[in-house]
Amino acid sequence: MIETKKHERESEERAELAAVLASGIFAKAPNLAKLLSYLCERYWEGEIDSVKEYRLAVEALGRPPDFNPSSNAIVRVEIHRLREKLRKYYENEGSEHKVVISLQPGRYAPQFIPKEEIHKPPTGNQPHQSPTRQKLNLILAGTTILALAVALTVALRHPRPQNEKVLADSTSVPETFTPALPSANSEVRIIAGYSRKDYIDRSGNVWLGDRYFDGGSTGVNDGAVILRTGDPTLFQTYRIGDFSYNIPLKPGDYELWLYFVETLFGPGTNAGGGAASRMFRVLVNGQTVLNNFDIFSDAGGNFIADERVFKDIHPAPDGYLHIVLQHENDAPLLNAIQIVPGIPGKLRPIRIACRDTSYTDHSGDLWVPDRYCLAGRLVKRKTPVIGTQDPGLYSGERFGNFSYAIPAAPGKYAVTLYFCEQYFGAQPSVPGGDGLRVFNVFCNGRILLKDFDIYKEAGGAEKPINRTFHDIEPNAQGKIMLQFEPEANYALVNAIRVIDETSSTSSR
């Protein structure tokens, strides 16, 4: 009799799984269908208790045997996606099903719960409950306790302002949501997934550990070499999954910088793939700012730092900036967030000195250390530079065959390149003269300088010279791409300045 009931129950459960798989909810997420089928089979075979994160990754998700759960959060992300997919399915298309498949947080065992047990109303005193109802109550109680424990852990690890309320739904803001009192500092820098208190970058900016988030999980890039950045710490951790950040801000105009790097897909990774392996959507205060966003394609490859900047950003009426990341074909990923006061309609000036440290010029303007570059070599120069109020701006240079990918929001910009010949003719052992160093400079495929000879144009060595180019627009990836290509000896540059010249009418 018991075996008969067990067989009937399993038949009902298998029928429900078949109905869910046939519904089409996994049409764009075949990995989730495979994951659900795997979990159900292990459950029916009585092996579900032996299923761990590593086994799920290798057997259900096709990851290689050297998969490392401590550095790759794919299982947790996919389980979260599967749980949310099932929940939405039974709220809509599957609302009339007699059995509900549920995945409780923190567990891999699927639960097949009769629908009448979920919606059965209370009928006063019920001293004697059915075994099924008792089981369901235990499940709900356990889920509540687990949720409270998780919330307590998050609160302890990521303290929030006293009157800040965590969003239950990362895609919407309840009308009763009470904003926290924004901090006195209008600049916010957060490293996603970073467990330490803070980090000070090469420019002296303080980056906070991960906070203000809702959802997702974290991962570490295991010391991977990240290109196009002078601050790899910003890209060594990440938050992954469907998640949001709800950041308290004072009223005002801001710039928003989002930092990404693809280390899980592409050449040299366990997952392989590359372009189109991960695409997702980013919304700011409910407005889509990035759609079908592919880090690999945007950066031009994996292990390459990618930054996107947005101007004219304002907090929502509740006093928060709401940043939501939603998956399209794979889990969204974010490494860091920077929010700084902005200039209405314009991006703040970007000043880069080709040196290891910041530099403040005679006007009081700050030049940040060398960044956004790929290839070439950074060196110091000690020769005296004449005819300038800022000789320190030429105390370093990048030379070789190299490029810069400078983030910029849509608009028109003036780009100024600073040069000084401090090798040929700047020391007795190396003669100077025209034609010893000749190179070309391109911007987003457009040639800016052809057969450029610093010595010839400046009239000798140790004499600074600069060239400014107007009406420069960023490419489709939100970058001003500067390519320095040598013809005779190496190309070089000492500093780069980018000024937003977008008119107030065209920026709105």
N, C-alpha and C positions, 0 to 999 in steps of 0.2 A: 504493500500500500504506500509506504513511504517512498520507495523507488519510483512508483508510478507517478506520485505527485511531483517528485523531483524532475522526472522526465517531462511531465506536462509543463512545469514551470520553465525548464530550459527551452522547450519548444516555443513557448510564448516569447521568451527573451530573444531567441534567435530570429523569430519572425519580426520582432521590433527592430533589431539591428538591420535586418534585410530591408525593412521599410525605410529606415533612416538613410541607409546607403543608396537606396533607389530614388530618394527624394530629390537629389541633385544639389543638396546643400554643400557638398564637397567637390562640386564640379571644378572649381578654381583652386581647390586645396586638396589634391589627391593624397598628400602626405598625412593629412588629418584623418582621412578615411582609412588609410593603412594603419595608422596608430590606433584608432578606435577598434578596428577588427582584431588587431594583435592583442590589445588589452582584454577584449571580451573572450577570445580563445584561451588566453592564459587563465582567465577567471573560471571558465567552464571546465578546464582541465585541472583546476585546483592548484595552479602554480603561481597565482598572482602575488602571493606573499614573497616569492623569490625574485620578483621583477624589480630591478633597481635602475637607476638613471643610466648607467653604462650599458646595461643590456637593452634598454629601450633604444638608445642611440644607435647601437650596432645592428640589432635584429629588426627593429621596426622602422628606423629612419635611415638605414643604409650607411651609417658612418663607418669609417675604417676601424680596424682593431686597436689602433693607437689613440683612439678618441680619449680626450681628457675632460671629464665632467667639471673639474674645478676651474677650467679656463674657457669652457664653451657651454653657454647656457641654452643651447638649442632645444634640449628636452623640456626644460621648464617653460620655455617660450611656447613650444608646440602644445604642451599640456594645457597651458593657460588659454591658448587659442581654441583648442578643442572644447574645453569647458564652456567658454563663451559662445561658441558656435551651437552647442547643444542647448544651452539656455535660451538663446534667441529662437532656435528652431521650435522648441516646445511652447514658447510664448506666441508663436505665429502659426506656421504651417502645421506643426504637430500638436496643436492645442487640443485636438479631439482624440488623440491617441490614448489608449487605456493603460499603457505602460510608459514610464518616463525613464530614459537612461541618464544617469547623473554621475558626475565625477566630483567628489568632494575635495576641497582644498587640502593639500598635503597627503593625498592618497592616490594610488594608481588603480585601485580596484573599482570597476564600474558597478553601479548600483541600479537595479531594475525595480523601480518603485511604482506600485499600482496608483493610477491617477486619483482614484477615489480616496486613497489614504492621504494624499497631499492636500486635497481640498475639502476633506470631511470637516464639517463645522462642529464646534463643541456642543455638548448636550447636557450641561450641568455636571453633577457628580458622576464620574465614571470610574468607580473603584476597580473594575475589571476591564482591562484593555486587551485587545487582540495581540497575539505575538507580533504580527506585522506592524501594528500601530506602535507597540513598545519599541520595536527595532527602529522605526522611523523617528520616534522621539529621541532615542539615544543618538541617532545620526545627527539630528538637528541640534541637540545639546552639545555633542562633540564638536560640530562645526562652529557653533557659537563660541565655545571655549577656545578653539583653535584660532578663530578670528580675533578674539580679544587678546590672546597671547601674541599673535603677529602684530597687532596694533600697538601693544605695549612695547614689544621689541623695537618696532620702527620709531616709536616716540622716544625711547631711550637713546637709540643710535642717531636719530635725526630730529633733534628738538626743534619745535616750531614756536612762533610767537604765541603768547598765552591765549589770545582770543582767536587764533586761526583754526579753521575747521577743515578737516580733510574731505575732499570731494568723494562721494560714493561712486559717482559716474564721471569718468574722466572727460566725457564729451559734452557735458552740460553743466550749468551752474544753477543749483536750486535757488528759488526766490528767497528762501530763508537763510541763504549763505551769508554769514557775517564776516566782512573783511577784517583782516588783521591790521593793526596799526603799522603802516610802512616804516621801515627803519629810517634813521636820519640820513643814512648814506644812500644816494640815488644810484650808485653804481653797484651792480650785482654780477659776480662771477662765480660760476658753479662748475665743478668737474663731476660729470655724471659717473656714478659708481665708485667715487673716491671715498674711502672710509676714514681717511685722516681728517684732522680738523681743518687744515688749510695748506696752501702751497703758494710760494712767492715766485713769480716768473722772472725772466731776465730783465723786464722793465720795471720791476718792483711792485707789480700789481698783486694783490692778495686774492687768491681763488679759494672759495669755500669748498668743504666736502659736500657730498651729495645731500640735497634737502629739497623740500617743497614738491616732492614727486608723489604721484599716485599710480601704482601699477608697475608692470615690467619687472625685470630682474637684472642683476649686474654681472659683469664679466671682466676679465683682465687679459691684456694682450701679451702677457708673459715676456716683457722686455723686447718686443718686436721693434726693429729699426723703422722709424716713421720718417718719410721724406717730406720736404718742403715745410719744415718747422724747426724753430730753434728751441721750442719748449715741448719735447716729446711727452712729458708728464701729462699734458692736457689730453693726450690721445692713448694713454696706457690703460685706462679703464673706460667702461661704457655702461649705459642702461639699454636694455633690449626688450622688445615686446610691444604690446599696445599700452602706452602710458601717457601721462601728462605731467606738466609742471605748472603750478599755480603760484606765481611769484608776486609778493606784495611790492607795490611801487607807489611812489609819490606821483601826483598828477604832473604831466609834463610831456615833452617830446623826447623820444629815445631812439637809439640805434640798437638793433638786436643782431648779435653774431651767434651763429650756430656752427659747431665744430664736429666734423665727421672724419672717420677713416675706416675703410673696408679691410678687415684682416681675416674674416672668416671665409670669404669666397675669393676665387681668383687663382692664378698660377702660384704654385708653392704652398697651397693650403690643402688640408685634408678633404675639404668639400669640393675643391676644384671650381669649375664654373668661371664666372667673370661678369661681363655686362648682362644685365637683366636678371641676375640671380637674386637680387634684393631690390625691390621697389616699394616705396611707401609714400604716405602723404603727411604733410606738416601743416597744421592749422594754427593761426595766432588769433585769439579772441574770436574764434568761429570762422575766420576767413582763411581759405587755402592759400598758402604762400609757396609751397612746393608740392607739385603733383607728379605722380610716377617718378619720384626722385630715386635715382640710382647712384649711390656713392661712387661705385667703381667707375662708371661712365663719366660722372661729373668731375672726378679728380684726375681721370686719365689712367687709372690702374689701381691696384690694391697697394696697401702700405704707403699711400700718399695722402698727406693731410689735406683736407678739403674744408674750406670755410665759406659760409654764405652770410651775407650781411643785408639787413633790411632797414631802411630809414623811415621816418615818420611813424614810429611805433608809439602807441599810447596805452596806458593801463585801461582795463574795462571799467565800467561804472562802479563795480564792487571794490575797486582799488587793487586789483590783481592783473597781472599779465598771464593769460592762459595759453600755454603751448601744448598742443595735442599731437601725438604721432600715431598714425593708424597704418596698419599693414595693408598692402595691396597684393603682392605675390610672396612676400616673406616678411619676417619680423623687422620693424623699424629699429634703428640703432642711432644713438647719440652719444658723443663724447664730452661735450662741454657747452656751456651757455655763457654769453657775456652780454650784459645790458648796460649801456652807458648813455649819459645825457646827449641828446642830438641837437642838430640845427634844423629848424623847420625847412623841409624841401631839399635839404642838402646832406651829403655825407661829410663827416668831420675829415679834415685833411689827414692824409696818410703820409708820414715822413719816415723813410727808411735810410739809416746810415749803415754802410757795409763794414760793420765792426761788431765786436762781441758785446759792447755795452751801449747804454743809451747816451745821447748827447743833447745838451741844451744849447741852442745857438744864441747869438748876440741879441736876438729879438725876444728871447725867452721861450721859443718854440721847442718842443721836445721831439727828438728824432729817436725812433725805436731801434733796437739792434737788428741786424740783418735777419730777414725772414722771407718766407714764400718762395725761396730759391731752390733750384734743382741743378746739380752738377756745378762745375767750376770750383774755384778754391778761394777761400777768404784769407787775406794776409794783412799784416800791419805795415804801415809805411812811416818812416821817421824823418824823411827828407823835409826841409822847410818849404812851405807853400806860401807864395807871395801874392799880394793883390786880393786878399779876402779877409773879412772880419771873422771868419769861422774856419781857421785852418784845421780844427779838430774834425770837421766834416770830411776831410780828405785823408785822415789818419789811417784809414783802412780801405781796402778795395776787394772786389770779387773779380777774378780774371779766369779766362778759359773759354769754353763753349757752353753757355749756360742759359737758364731762363728764369723768369719770375712770374708767378701766377697771383696777382694782387686782387683780393676780393673787392667788388664794387657793386652797389645797387644800380638799377637802371638810371641813366642820365648821361650827361656830357661832362667830360673831365679834361683838365689840363695836366699833362704829364711832363715833368721836368727831370732831365737826366744830368747828373753832375760828373764831370771827368777831370782828371789831372794826370799828366804823364810823369810818373815818379820812378821810372826804371831806365828807359832809354834817354841818355843825356843828363840824368839826375845824379850820376856818380861817375867818378873819373874812369873807372874800369869798363864802363859801358857807354860807347859813343851814342850820341843822339842824331836825329835827322828825320827828314820826311820819308814816309813810306816804310818805316820800320815796324809800325803797328797800324794795321788797317783792318776794319771790321764793319759789319752791317748790323743794324738794329731793326727788328720787326715788331709790330704791335698787332696782335690778332690777325696776322697774315699781311698786314699793310706795312710797307717799308717806311721807316722813319728816318733812318740814316743809311746812306749808301756810300761805301768806300770811305768811311769816316777815319780820319787820321788826327788824333788828339794833338800831337806835337805840331803838326802843320797848322791846324785851326787855331790853336792857342798861341802860336808864335814861339814855341820852345817848351822845355821841360819845367816842371814845378810851377806852372801857371794854370790856375783853374779855369774851366770853361763849362758852360752849361747850355743845354738846348731844351726849349719848351715846345710842346705840341698840343694844339687845342682840338676840341670836338672829338675826343677819344671816347668811344662807347664800349662798355664791357661786352663780352661775348655771351652766347646763350647760357653758358655755365656760370655767369656772374663774375667773370674774371677779366682783368686787364692783363693779357699775356704778353710779356716782353721777352723776345728771343735775341740773344747776343751771339752772333756767328762770326768767327774770325776768318780773315782772308790771309793776312800776313801776321804771323805771331798770334797772340791771344787778344780777344776782346776784353774790355774791362769797364767797370762802372764804380763810382765812389759813393753815390747816394741817389735816391729816387724820391720824388715828391709827387703826390697825386692830389689835385684840388678839384672839388666839385664845382663846376661852372653851370650847372643846370639852372635855367631861369625858374622863378617862382611860379610862373604860369604853367610851364611844361611839366613841372614836378607834381602837380596836383591832378 
